[in-house]
Amino acid sequence: MTALAALRGEFDALNRDYLAIHKAKEDLFWDTYMAVSDDDAGFARAEGAFKDFISSPERLAWTKAAIAQLEALPAGAERDALLHGFKGWLALFDSNIIESDEARQLMTELVELESELFSKRRGYKMRHINEAGELEEATLSGLSTNMGTNRDEAARKSSHDALMGLERWALDNGFIAIVNKRNALARSLGHADYFEYKVKKNEQMTPDQLFAILDDFEARTRDANQRALDQLKVRHGDGALKAHNLRFHMSGDVTRQMDPFLPFAKAVERWVLSFRRLGIQYRGATMQLDLVERQGKYQNGFCHGPIPSFFDGETWVAGQINFTADAKPDQVGSGARAINTLFHEGGHAAHFANVTQNAPCFSQEFAPTSMAYAETQSMFCDSLLDDADWLKRYARNGQGEAIPDELIRARIEATQPFAAYAERSIAVVAYFERALYALPESELSAERILQLARDSEQRILGIAVSPRPLLAIPHLLNQESAAAYHGYLLANMAVYQTRAYFIGKFGYLTDNPAIGPLLAEHYWGPGNSINHNATLLRLTGEPFNARYLADSCNQSVDEAWAGAQKLISDAAVRDYPAQYPDALDARIRLVHGAELIADNAAGDAAMFDRFESWVAGHYPASVH
């Protein structure tokens, strides 16, 4: 056997071993997070095994040796492909390596602490007063929607009180010990604290480099944020800036007025049609979607891929992808939230279904995949939902009537003044987490942490407490997403850069079939084989630039409405393609826990009908 053939065999075995251990972990992740299984111990073991695999010093050394052997061989197609693949594995192992016994033990203890907190959190009940004036159990999504739409202030306050209670509960049930353990792990690996460790690992940046970007953005949008808060206070009185009132007064009654045009039951159909018309294809992936709230189910949308897509030699391995929402279909605003989740998580799925490298390490959501890079894909897709031409084409009521222009304008009047606030609501998490992990261990008390949260909210948001209190954000409790939330803001900066490029090139985004193939070629195909900045350069010809987002945040209502009117008028006379792809090239299963609601085995139209019938049968009040 030649040296090249031997290395090919070792490479194939590495791919197979990773797939097996990754899929075992992801299958248990899905079952426990969806409350289909309560095998928390089994999931913790599978998670531990996966962490051991990707942080193995032996695999790192072996991969380096394989690369050295390949570099000594003559260049050629097979040798170069293997070298590329092994370098992908080197990046993965390098990003996750835990070389010392002490650090490996700390990681094991951290996984156990987080598993214990997650298990307890699943049993924690939050209650609020709903639209009907009844006290009911509520999810994070339900609490947030109630604060934005319920006309009764006491009911809105009950939702915010529940979130404040969740903060206190997390601090009393293990979060402080987790912060300590995360810092101990980071310091054992030579970092100042966990925040520094995660930023370097996830974004290949130092905290100082990150905050040079965030501080610049904060300064650019500070005046716009304060101006919006001042105007809100003038219009609605001092009480408008109370946390439980803020979302309601920001959106006014627009969410309620839009509700008939964005019914929950139509969300799946509108997602599929819109993505198809963008030319997005899933390359044969199998997707499982669990969209409706349920007792014990994880209360936040996510997308994970048990089988990452890649080329196994000449053979295409299609992705297997799960994603979830936490909708309450009979609640006002649930349809808008559901379609936002479908576009967001469906954007992640499109990305991970289209990575065309030669190993699964290039197509997974953890380091060395940058969170900002991953979130750019999902947030670009959900940004389309704010576009006036998308709303005119897709937002229709039960009688098939398109959303009126006046309602689109009212929505802009409600949201545009708070565009800066919305982005700063992401930034505040990074400012808080950086300060949290910098606290001396002696100061890590519940009261000190809560004070730090409130101080951060006052400084960045300009209000005493956020409608979404910092410690009620689930990302902070999970090791993979902790100290990484800034990735969403970096991503949105890239999203607006991408949007500007496409608008400059084509003049429009909605139902433009050129967009999917270009994203697949320049952003998705390379996976994590290149960095986030390089993907932007490939498509737009310009390195990362935050200015486009800041400029959008600083637009006046009149400027934003003028842009919307142009989108509407241009779309009305545009010749859209007569033919779009007739399917997403995906096997889609819509589930509710262990129950199969519908699939597209008999076509998309049959799936839409079955899903709508299921929603109407279970949530008759959601049908307008």
C-alpha positions as a printed NumPy array, in Angstrom:
array([[  0.   ,   0.   ,   0.   ],
       [  1.33 ,   3.431,  -0.9  ],
       [  1.755,   6.137,   1.725],
       [ -1.028,   8.118,   0.022],
       [ -3.435,   5.179,   0.135],
       [ -2.643,   4.571,   3.799],
       [ -3.305,   8.211,   4.628],
       [ -6.551,   8.058,   2.628],
       [ -7.681,   5.109,   4.77 ],
       [ -6.822,   6.954,   7.991],
       [ -8.631,  10.07 ,   6.766],
       [-11.78 ,   8.109,   5.89 ],
       [-11.704,   6.408,   9.292],
       [-11.416,   9.795,  11.037],
       [-14.456,  11.061,   9.112],
       [-16.47 ,   7.926,  10.009],
       [-15.492,   8.005,  13.691],
       [-16.437,  11.662,  14.002],
       [-19.787,  11.144,  12.276],
       [-20.696,   8.303,  14.643],
       [-19.835,  10.155,  17.852],
       [-21.289,  13.463,  16.603],
       [-24.598,  11.881,  15.543],
       [-24.945,   9.988,  18.837],
       [-24.503,  13.234,  20.754],
       [-26.842,  15.242,  18.5  ],
       [-29.61 ,  12.622,  18.566],
       [-29.592,  12.675,  22.375],
       [-29.355,  16.473,  22.359],
       [-32.534,  16.652,  20.265],
       [-34.455,  14.103,  22.323],
       [-33.608,  15.713,  25.657],
       [-34.075,  19.306,  24.494],
       [-37.391,  18.394,  22.841],
       [-38.522,  16.592,  26.048],
       [-38.94 ,  13.338,  24.125],
       [-36.434,  11.735,  26.51 ],
       [-35.324,  12.487,  30.064],
       [-32.012,  10.664,  29.62 ],
       [-29.971,  13.613,  30.841],
       [-27.221,  11.32 ,  32.088],
       [-26.954,   9.64 ,  28.685],
       [-26.758,  13.002,  26.959],
       [-24.076,  14.197,  29.397],
       [-22.045,  11.045,  28.621],
       [-22.454,  11.518,  24.856],
       [-21.545,  15.2  ,  25.181],
       [-18.495,  14.244,  27.21 ],
       [-17.436,  11.663,  24.627],
       [-17.808,  14.233,  21.847],
       [-15.759,  16.803,  23.807],
       [-13.086,  14.166,  24.431],
       [-12.957,  13.384,  20.713],
       [-12.539,  16.985,  19.525],
       [-10.118,  17.928,  22.313],
       [ -7.849,  14.885,  22.079],
       [ -4.095,  15.698,  22.155],
       [ -3.408,  12.319,  20.532],
       [ -5.629,  13.101,  17.528],
       [ -4.054,  16.534,  17.228],
       [ -0.532,  15.054,  17.174],
       [ -1.598,  12.329,  14.739],
       [ -3.205,  14.897,  12.408],
       [ -0.053,  17.045,  12.449],
       [  2.005,  13.974,  11.561],
       [ -0.334,  13.126,   8.654],
       [ -0.019,  16.686,   7.333],
       [  3.786,  16.489,   7.541],
       [  3.737,  13.21 ,   5.562],
       [  1.46 ,  14.692,   2.909],
       [  3.553,  17.83 ,   2.551],
       [  6.553,  15.636,   1.839],
       [  4.719,  13.925,  -1.069],
       [  4.537,  15.335,  -4.617],
       [  1.573,  17.625,  -5.309],
       [ -1.394,  16.07 ,  -7.077],
       [ -5.19 ,  16.111,  -6.943],
       [ -5.606,  13.336,  -4.358],
       [ -2.693,  14.481,  -2.198],
       [ -3.915,  18.107,  -2.269],
       [ -7.479,  17.1  ,  -1.364],
       [ -6.254,  15.001,   1.56 ],
       [ -4.01 ,  17.812,   2.736],
       [ -6.985,  20.204,   2.643],
       [ -9.109,  17.755,   4.633],
       [ -6.469,  17.08 ,   7.277],
       [ -5.904,  20.832,   7.676],
       [ -9.638,  21.131,   8.39 ],
       [ -9.299,  18.54 ,  11.13 ],
       [ -6.213,  20.31 ,  12.47 ],
       [ -8.223,  23.537,  12.777],
       [-10.994,  21.702,  14.618],
       [ -8.65 ,  19.969,  17.061],
       [ -6.614,  23.15 ,  17.541],
       [ -9.787,  25.092,  18.388],
       [-10.896,  22.577,  20.993],
       [ -7.667,  21.132,  22.338],
       [ -7.416,  20.612,  26.048],
       [ -3.915,  19.288,  26.571],
       [ -3.6  ,  19.15 ,  30.344],
       [ -5.213,  16.562,  32.614],
       [ -6.348,  19.408,  34.879],
       [ -8.208,  21.186,  32.073],
       [ -9.812,  17.95 ,  30.854],
       [-11.068,  17.272,  34.374],
       [-12.426,  20.829,  34.609],
       [-14.236,  20.389,  31.275],
       [-15.817,  17.156,  32.523],
       [-16.973,  18.897,  35.706],
       [-18.32 ,  21.825,  33.675],
       [-20.372,  19.545,  31.408],
       [-21.838,  17.873,  34.504],
       [-22.715,  21.218,  36.138],
       [-24.41 ,  22.476,  32.993],
       [-26.302,  19.219,  32.522],
       [-27.566,  19.442,  36.098],
       [-28.718,  23.062,  35.61 ],
       [-30.412,  22.185,  32.313],
       [-32.245,  19.283,  33.904],
       [-33.504,  21.506,  36.739],
       [-34.425,  24.298,  34.322],
       [-36.692,  21.94 ,  32.401],
       [-38.806,  21.524,  35.51 ],
       [-38.924,  25.239,  36.372],
       [-42.354,  26.777,  35.712],
       [-42.971,  30.419,  34.804],
       [-46.451,  31.914,  34.961],
       [-48.063,  35.107,  33.72 ],
       [-51.45 ,  36.634,  32.952],
       [-52.408,  35.979,  29.348],
       [-54.587,  37.798,  26.813],
       [-57.745,  36.349,  28.378],
       [-56.771,  37.583,  31.845],
       [-55.974,  34.06 ,  33.026],
       [-52.912,  32.944,  34.96 ],
       [-51.072,  30.369,  32.843],
       [-47.697,  28.691,  32.484],
       [-45.587,  30.451,  29.862],
       [-42.419,  29.925,  27.851],
       [-39.779,  32.558,  27.156],
       [-41.346,  33.156,  23.752],
       [-44.816,  33.474,  25.255],
       [-43.635,  35.936,  27.901],
       [-41.93 ,  38.095,  25.297],
       [-44.919,  38.11 ,  22.949],
       [-47.316,  38.943,  25.805],
       [-45.214,  41.986,  26.722],
       [-45.398,  43.198,  23.139],
       [-49.109,  42.675,  22.52 ],
       [-51.191,  42.485,  25.723],
       [-53.139,  45.724,  26.253],
       [-53.314,  45.204,  30.031],
       [-50.291,  46.65 ,  31.83 ],
       [-50.651,  44.339,  34.835],
       [-50.568,  41.349,  32.481],
       [-47.445,  42.672,  30.756],
       [-45.802,  43.22 ,  34.141],
       [-46.587,  39.639,  35.145],
       [-44.573,  38.457,  32.115],
       [-41.576,  40.601,  33.017],
       [-41.783,  39.548,  36.671],
       [-41.539,  35.936,  35.499],
       [-38.324,  36.747,  33.619],
       [-36.877,  38.511,  36.661],
       [-37.767,  35.412,  38.675],
       [-35.906,  33.256,  36.158],
       [-32.785,  35.392,  36.634],
       [-32.879,  34.868,  40.387],
       [-33.611,  31.152,  39.942],
       [-30.566,  30.684,  37.664],
       [-28.303,  32.415,  40.185],
       [-29.675,  30.285,  43.025],
       [-29.437,  26.999,  41.107],
       [-25.881,  26.679,  39.898],
       [-25.051,  29.476,  37.444],
       [-22.475,  31.05 ,  39.769],
       [-20.665,  27.738,  40.154],
       [-20.686,  27.399,  36.346],
       [-19.125,  30.861,  35.917],
       [-16.395,  29.909,  38.394],
       [-15.754,  26.601,  36.651],
       [-15.648,  28.24 ,  33.196],
       [-13.061,  30.741,  34.427],
       [-11.011,  27.973,  36.05 ],
       [-11.023,  26.069,  32.744],
       [ -9.979,  29.152,  30.757],
       [ -7.166,  30.02 ,  33.168],
       [ -5.851,  26.459,  33.129],
       [ -5.559,  26.903,  29.342],
       [ -3.562,  30.126,  29.703],
       [ -6.336,  32.719,  29.215],
       [ -7.218,  35.629,  31.489],
       [-10.818,  34.451,  31.801],
       [-13.576,  32.552,  30.002],
       [-14.662,  35.53 ,  27.906],
       [-11.182,  35.92 ,  26.433],
       [-10.962,  32.156,  25.844],
       [-14.275,  32.042,  23.942],
       [-13.67 ,  35.135,  21.807],
       [-10.256,  33.87 ,  20.719],
       [-11.624,  30.37 ,  20.101],
       [-14.82 ,  31.345,  18.276],
       [-13.909,  34.489,  16.368],
       [-10.09 ,  34.364,  16.255],
       [-10.092,  37.834,  17.855],
       [ -8.941,  39.265,  21.148],
       [-11.523,  40.98 ,  23.4  ],
       [ -9.804,  44.294,  22.645],
       [-10.26 ,  43.746,  18.902],
       [-13.9  ,  42.811,  19.425],
       [-14.638,  45.839,  21.577],
       [-12.924,  48.177,  19.131],
       [-15.781,  47.198,  16.762],
       [-18.496,  47.214,  19.433],
       [-17.398,  50.524,  20.963],
       [-17.375,  52.152,  17.538],
       [-20.878,  50.855,  16.816],
       [-22.088,  51.9  ,  20.269],
       [-20.808,  55.435,  19.696],
       [-22.358,  55.641,  16.203],
       [-25.818,  54.583,  17.441],
       [-25.912,  56.17 ,  20.92 ],
       [-27.727,  59.337,  19.882],
       [-30.313,  57.476,  17.792],
       [-31.07 ,  55.176,  20.723],
       [-31.474,  58.016,  23.22 ],
       [-33.578,  60.046,  20.811],
       [-36.031,  57.156,  20.389],
       [-36.356,  56.67 ,  24.164],
       [-36.926,  60.404,  24.699],
       [-39.63 ,  60.472,  22.024],
       [-41.323,  57.433,  23.548],
       [-41.413,  59.124,  26.955],
       [-42.892,  62.302,  25.468],
       [-45.569,  60.304,  23.651],
       [-46.559,  57.848,  26.378],
       [-45.199,  59.256,  29.667],
       [-42.434,  58.098,  32.022],
       [-44.042,  54.666,  32.391],
       [-43.284,  53.866,  28.755],
       [-39.63 ,  53.206,  29.649],
       [-40.49 ,  50.603,  32.269],
       [-39.277,  47.218,  31.131],
       [-42.733,  45.62 ,  30.953],
       [-44.125,  48.507,  28.873],
       [-41.265,  49.184,  26.488],
       [-41.984,  46.553,  23.83 ],
       [-45.701,  47.299,  23.851],
       [-45.156,  51.019,  23.284],
       [-42.419,  50.404,  20.743],
       [-44.682,  48.286,  18.554],
       [-47.935,  50.013,  19.491],
       [-50.769,  47.959,  18.089],
       [-48.908,  47.142,  14.893],
       [-48.15 ,  43.551,  15.898],
       [-51.834,  42.984,  16.583],
       [-52.893,  44.659,  13.315],
       [-50.41 ,  42.547,  11.339],
       [-51.455,  39.29 ,  12.978],
       [-54.173,  38.375,  10.422],
       [-51.647,  38.812,   7.599],
       [-49.036,  36.519,   9.204],
       [-51.038,  33.535,  10.515],
       [-49.06 ,  30.752,  12.147],
       [-50.619,  28.012,  10.002],
       [-49.241,  29.587,   6.795],
       [-45.701,  30.067,   8.109],
       [-44.291,  26.79 ,   6.745],
       [-45.749,  27.332,   3.265],
       [-44.45 ,  30.891,   3.065],
       [-40.983,  29.812,   4.191],
       [-40.77 ,  27.018,   1.605],
       [-42.085,  29.148,  -1.282],
       [-39.902,  32.124,  -0.434],
       [-36.716,  30.046,  -0.127],
       [-37.481,  28.176,  -3.34 ],
       [-37.893,  31.479,  -5.167],
       [-34.546,  32.644,  -3.825],
       [-33.022,  29.634,  -5.552],
       [-32.061,  28.031,  -2.221],
       [-31.549,  24.262,  -2.428],
       [-30.807,  21.808,   0.394],
       [-28.908,  19.201,  -1.672],
       [-30.992,  16.244,  -0.523],
       [-30.898,  17.027,   3.198],
       [-33.375,  15.541,   5.662],
       [-34.868,  18.186,   7.942],
       [-36.927,  17.718,  11.088],
       [-38.855,  20.754,  12.374],
       [-40.526,  20.963,  15.804],
       [-42.298,  24.315,  15.882],
       [-44.876,  24.381,  18.697],
       [-44.396,  24.869,  22.454],
       [-44.686,  21.868,  24.745],
       [-44.179,  21.149,  28.422],
       [-40.471,  20.608,  29.152],
       [-39.339,  21.527,  25.629],
       [-36.334,  23.866,  25.292],
       [-37.573,  27.443,  25.116],
       [-35.523,  28.885,  22.287],
       [-35.12 ,  28.232,  18.588],
       [-31.989,  26.4  ,  17.417],
       [-30.625,  24.483,  14.451],
       [-28.273,  21.509,  14.862],
       [-27.106,  18.999,  12.272],
       [-26.664,  15.371,  13.416],
       [-25.119,  14.573,  10.009],
       [-22.92 ,  17.352,   8.571],
       [-22.881,  17.516,   4.769],
       [-19.654,  16.683,   2.898],
       [-18.188,  14.788,  -0.042],
       [-16.979,  11.34 ,   1.012],
       [-14.626,  10.905,  -1.922],
       [-16.973,  11.17 ,  -4.917],
       [-20.072,  10.376,  -2.826],
       [-22.233,  13.218,  -1.535],
       [-23.313,  12.809,   2.096],
       [-26.466,  14.897,   2.468],
       [-27.067,  16.711,   5.725],
       [-29.484,  15.672,   8.439],
       [-30.679,  18.815,  10.188],
       [-33.038,  19.515,  13.094],
       [-34.5  ,  22.866,  13.976],
       [-37.058,  24.125,  16.413],
       [-39.302,  27.025,  17.406],
       [-41.412,  27.54 ,  20.522],
       [-44.617,  28.968,  19.073],
       [-47.977,  29.291,  20.797],
       [-50.175,  29.395,  17.695],
       [-53.224,  31.011,  19.333],
       [-51.229,  33.926,  20.774],
       [-51.218,  37.267,  18.948],
       [-47.874,  37.687,  17.171],
       [-47.037,  33.981,  17.134],
       [-47.237,  33.765,  13.329],
       [-44.712,  36.56 ,  12.897],
       [-42.374,  34.939,  15.43 ],
       [-42.773,  31.525,  13.794],
       [-41.907,  32.703,  10.29 ],
       [-38.943,  34.63 ,  11.686],
       [-37.693,  31.393,  13.284],
       [-38.307,  29.421,  10.085],
       [-36.297,  31.91 ,   8.   ],
       [-33.56 ,  32.161,  10.636],
       [-33.111,  28.471,  11.42 ],
       [-33.904,  27.575,   7.808],
       [-31.029,  29.873,   6.818],
       [-28.711,  27.965,   9.148],
       [-29.966,  24.72 ,   7.626],
       [-29.356,  25.989,   4.083],
       [-25.8  ,  26.889,   5.043],
       [-24.974,  23.565,   6.672],
       [-26.683,  21.576,   3.897],
       [-24.484,  23.259,   1.28 ],
       [-20.95 ,  22.886,   2.654],
       [-19.174,  21.036,  -0.16 ],
       [-15.815,  20.167,   1.405],
       [-14.33 ,  16.699,   1.863],
       [-14.779,  16.199,   5.625],
       [-17.608,  16.767,   8.133],
       [-15.396,  19.052,  10.261],
       [-16.039,  21.879,   7.77 ],
       [-19.842,  21.723,   8.183],
       [-20.632,  21.916,  11.887],
       [-21.698,  24.863,  14.01 ],
       [-18.973,  24.779,  16.673],
       [-15.383,  26.067,  16.611],
       [-13.533,  26.613,  14.362],
       [-16.811,  27.732,  12.724],
       [-17.178,  31.395,  13.685],
       [-20.524,  32.199,  15.294],
       [-20.577,  35.503,  13.398],
       [-20.077,  33.605,  10.118],
       [-22.809,  31.085,  10.951],
       [-25.282,  33.738,  12.097],
       [-24.68 ,  35.843,   8.972],
       [-26.367,  33.1  ,   6.95 ],
       [-29.46 ,  32.845,   9.143],
       [-29.844,  36.567,   9.813],
       [-29.526,  37.435,   6.13 ],
       [-32.508,  35.183,   5.462],
       [-34.657,  36.542,   8.295],
       [-33.798,  40.138,   7.306],
       [-35.979,  39.658,   4.208],
       [-39.087,  39.553,   6.404],
       [-38.722,  43.28 ,   7.116],
       [-38.656,  44.172,   3.422],
       [-41.773,  45.881,   2.106],
       [-41.75 ,  43.902,  -1.147],
       [-41.614,  40.603,   0.775],
       [-44.557,  41.707,   2.928],
       [-46.609,  42.742,  -0.133],
       [-46.023,  39.375,  -1.839],
       [-46.41 ,  37.049,   1.151],
       [-48.278,  38.722,   4.037],
       [-51.924,  37.952,   3.236],
       [-55.004,  37.45 ,   5.367],
       [-57.505,  34.608,   5.287],
       [-59.335,  36.248,   2.365],
       [-56.117,  36.425,   0.346],
       [-55.838,  40.206,   0.677],
       [-52.312,  41.684,   0.681],
       [-51.14 ,  43.724,   3.636],
       [-52.033,  47.424,   3.071],
       [-49.295,  49.971,   2.422],
       [-50.55 ,  51.989,   5.408],
       [-49.827,  49.073,   7.743],
       [-46.324,  48.672,   6.348],
       [-45.785,  52.367,   6.99 ],
       [-47.184,  52.044,  10.523],
       [-44.78 ,  49.174,  11.135],
       [-41.825,  51.291,   9.981],
       [-43.006,  54.159,  12.187],
       [-43.093,  51.749,  15.125],
       [-39.797,  49.923,  14.511],
       [-37.361,  52.227,  12.7  ],
       [-36.821,  54.618,  15.644],
       [-35.788,  51.585,  17.7  ],
       [-33.465,  49.973,  15.154],
       [-30.457,  51.171,  17.164],
       [-32.018,  49.895,  20.396],
       [-32.567,  46.453,  18.827],
       [-28.9  ,  46.092,  17.869],
       [-27.72 ,  47.491,  21.207],
       [-29.862,  44.808,  22.866],
       [-27.401,  42.343,  21.345],
       [-24.331,  44.399,  22.214],
       [-25.297,  44.711,  25.883],
       [-24.839,  40.957,  26.351],
       [-21.183,  41.192,  25.355],
       [-20.553,  44.174,  27.631],
       [-22.162,  42.288,  30.528],
       [-20.417,  38.971,  29.931],
       [-17.011,  40.576,  29.557],
       [-17.498,  42.287,  32.935],
       [-19.005,  39.151,  34.526],
       [-16.043,  36.905,  33.749],
       [-13.622,  39.642,  34.829],
       [-15.118,  39.734,  38.341],
       [-12.855,  38.331,  41.081],
       [-14.195,  35.058,  42.464],
       [-14.758,  36.756,  45.843],
       [-17.299,  39.093,  44.193],
       [-19.318,  36.41 ,  42.423],
       [-22.521,  36.711,  44.419],
       [-26.103,  36.84 ,  43.167],
       [-26.523,  40.474,  44.212],
       [-23.261,  41.605,  42.594],
       [-24.092,  39.837,  39.323],
       [-27.62 ,  41.264,  39.233],
       [-26.235,  44.75 ,  39.851],
       [-23.735,  44.263,  37.048],
       [-26.588,  43.232,  34.733],
       [-28.663,  46.294,  35.59 ],
       [-25.654,  48.627,  35.242],
       [-24.897,  47.173,  31.795],
       [-28.503,  47.623,  30.668],
       [-28.593,  51.221,  31.889],
       [-25.329,  52.092,  30.127],
       [-25.972,  50.453,  26.761],
       [-29.781,  50.448,  26.491],
       [-30.483,  53.63 ,  28.455],
       [-33.111,  51.995,  30.701],
       [-33.067,  50.658,  34.256],
       [-33.769,  47.059,  33.296],
       [-34.197,  45.366,  29.917],
       [-37.521,  43.861,  28.783],
       [-35.393,  40.736,  28.372],
       [-33.26 ,  40.732,  31.545],
       [-29.745,  39.573,  30.789],
       [-29.707,  36.435,  32.915],
       [-33.001,  35.256,  31.41 ],
       [-31.265,  34.83 ,  28.021],
       [-30.731,  31.061,  27.618],
       [-27.497,  31.451,  25.651],
       [-25.66 ,  32.532,  28.822],
       [-26.374,  29.217,  30.536],
       [-25.017,  26.979,  27.774],
       [-21.285,  26.458,  27.274],
       [-21.426,  26.563,  23.477],
       [-23.309,  29.883,  23.288],
       [-21.994,  31.602,  26.436],
       [-19.64 ,  34.53 ,  25.809],
       [-20.528,  34.364,  22.122],
       [-23.705,  36.445,  21.79 ],
       [-21.792,  39.3  ,  20.157],
       [-21.611,  36.986,  17.142],
       [-25.188,  38.017,  16.339],
       [-24.192,  41.687,  16.108],
       [-21.075,  40.996,  14.047],
       [-23.299,  38.869,  11.824],
       [-25.893,  41.592,  11.353],
       [-23.133,  43.965,  10.328],
       [-22.167,  41.434,   7.642],
       [-25.842,  40.946,   6.72 ],
       [-26.304,  44.619,   5.893],
       [-23.055,  44.606,   3.944],
       [-24.355,  41.592,   1.971],
       [-27.767,  43.187,   1.411],
       [-26.111,  46.365,   0.111],
       [-24.069,  44.294,  -2.347],
       [-27.087,  42.403,  -3.715],
       [-29.226,  45.547,  -3.953],
       [-26.393,  47.292,  -5.788],
       [-26.025,  44.346,  -8.164],
       [-29.666,  43.358,  -8.745],
       [-31.821,  46.112,  -7.268],
       [-33.893,  43.694,  -5.185],
       [-33.779,  40.672,  -2.866],
       [-37.268,  39.146,  -2.463],
       [-37.842,  36.21 ,  -4.856],
       [-34.541,  36.817,  -6.647],
       [-33.411,  33.329,  -7.767],
       [-29.807,  34.454,  -8.273],
       [-29.27 ,  34.914,  -4.541],
       [-29.341,  31.305,  -3.334],
       [-26.695,  30.063,  -5.796],
       [-24.396,  33.018,  -4.999],
       [-24.699,  32.411,  -1.252],
       [-24.05 ,  28.702,  -1.805],
       [-20.953,  29.412,  -3.884],
       [-19.318,  32.153,  -1.83 ],
       [-20.626,  31.823,   1.749],
       [-21.828,  28.246,   2.27 ],
       [-19.695,  25.981,   0.108],
       [-16.35 ,  26.693,   1.807],
       [-17.704,  26.001,   5.307],
       [-15.122,  26.905,   7.922],
       [-12.194,  26.278,   5.54 ],
       [-11.919,  30.081,   5.237],
       [-12.72 ,  32.791,   7.771],
       [-15.738,  35.098,   7.912],
       [-13.901,  38.059,   6.4  ],
       [-12.741,  35.935,   3.474],
       [-16.32 ,  34.907,   2.639],
       [-17.359,  38.579,   2.55 ],
       [-14.435,  39.378,   0.281],
       [-15.36 ,  36.486,  -2.048],
       [-18.885,  37.785,  -2.589],
       [-18.827,  41.554,  -2.052],
       [-15.183,  42.307,  -2.841],
       [-15.023,  44.274,   0.422],
       [-13.708,  43.256,   3.86 ],
       [-15.948,  43.302,   6.948],
       [-17.571,  46.728,   7.342],
       [-19.931,  47.764,  10.165],
       [-20.975,  51.017,   8.531],
       [-23.932,  49.591,   6.563],
       [-25.732,  48.47 ,   9.719],
       [-25.015,  51.7  ,  11.601],
       [-26.305,  53.729,   8.648],
       [-29.495,  51.651,   8.567],
       [-30.032,  52.125,  12.31 ],
       [-29.597,  55.89 ,  11.954],
       [-32.163,  56.295,   9.157],
       [-35.188,  58.458,   9.9  ],
       [-38.716,  57.069,   9.563],
       [-39.223,  59.132,   6.408],
       [-36.032,  57.782,   4.839],
       [-36.973,  54.191,   5.698],
       [-40.516,  54.654,   4.335],
       [-39.195,  56.178,   1.097],
       [-37.013,  53.092,   0.656],
       [-40.002,  50.818,   1.337],
       [-42.165,  52.663,  -1.193],
       [-39.49 ,  52.192,  -3.844],
       [-39.356,  48.446,  -3.102],
       [-43.144,  48.196,  -3.437],
       [-43.379,  50.211,  -6.665],
       [-40.403,  48.445,  -8.28 ],
       [-41.831,  45.013,  -7.379],
       [-45.21 ,  45.918,  -8.905],
       [-43.697,  46.319, -12.386],
       [-40.875,  43.767, -12.142],
       [-40.887,  40.744, -14.438],
       [-40.214,  37.912, -12.005],
       [-39.042,  34.594, -13.434],
       [-41.838,  32.412, -14.782],
       [-40.128,  29.315, -13.406],
       [-38.529,  28.808, -10.024],
       [-37.13 ,  25.561,  -8.556],
       [-40.201,  23.409,  -7.881],
       [-38.833,  22.026,  -4.595],
       [-36.197,  22.744,  -1.951],
       [-34.503,  19.388,  -2.637],
       [-35.081,  18.346,   0.968],
       [-37.035,  15.724,   2.859],
       [-39.011,  17.707,   5.442],
       [-40.704,  16.248,   8.519],
       [-42.883,  18.474,  10.72 ],
       [-43.083,  16.94 ,  14.182],
       [-44.507,  17.687,  17.611],
       [-42.27 ,  15.743,  19.966],
       [-42.58 ,  12.093,  18.927],
       [-45.679,  12.83 ,  16.79 ],
       [-45.314,  13.248,  13.019],
       [-47.616,  16.089,  11.933],
       [-46.788,  16.107,   8.217],
       [-44.022,  15.482,   5.705],
       [-43.418,  16.243,   2.056],
       [-43.217,  12.635,   0.851],
       [-46.318,  13.344,  -1.281],
       [-45.185,  16.869,  -2.171],
       [-44.987,  20.244,  -0.517],
       [-48.653,  21.141,  -1.099],
       [-49.865,  18.057,   0.768],
       [-47.517,  18.881,   3.656],
       [-48.827,  22.458,   3.843],
       [-52.429,  21.222,   3.916],
       [-51.772,  18.657,   6.649],
       [-49.883,  21.179,   8.757],
       [-52.671,  23.764,   8.438],
       [-55.272,  21.134,   9.365],
       [-53.265,  20.091,  12.425],
       [-52.923,  23.702,  13.605],
       [-56.647,  24.37 ,  13.035],
       [-57.547,  21.205,  14.947],
       [-55.305,  21.92 ,  17.926],
       [-55.479,  25.731,  17.997],
       [-58.815,  26.777,  16.445],
       [-58.448,  30.307,  17.873],
       [-55.347,  30.824,  15.688],
       [-57.351,  30.592,  12.448],
       [-58.458,  34.051,  11.297]])
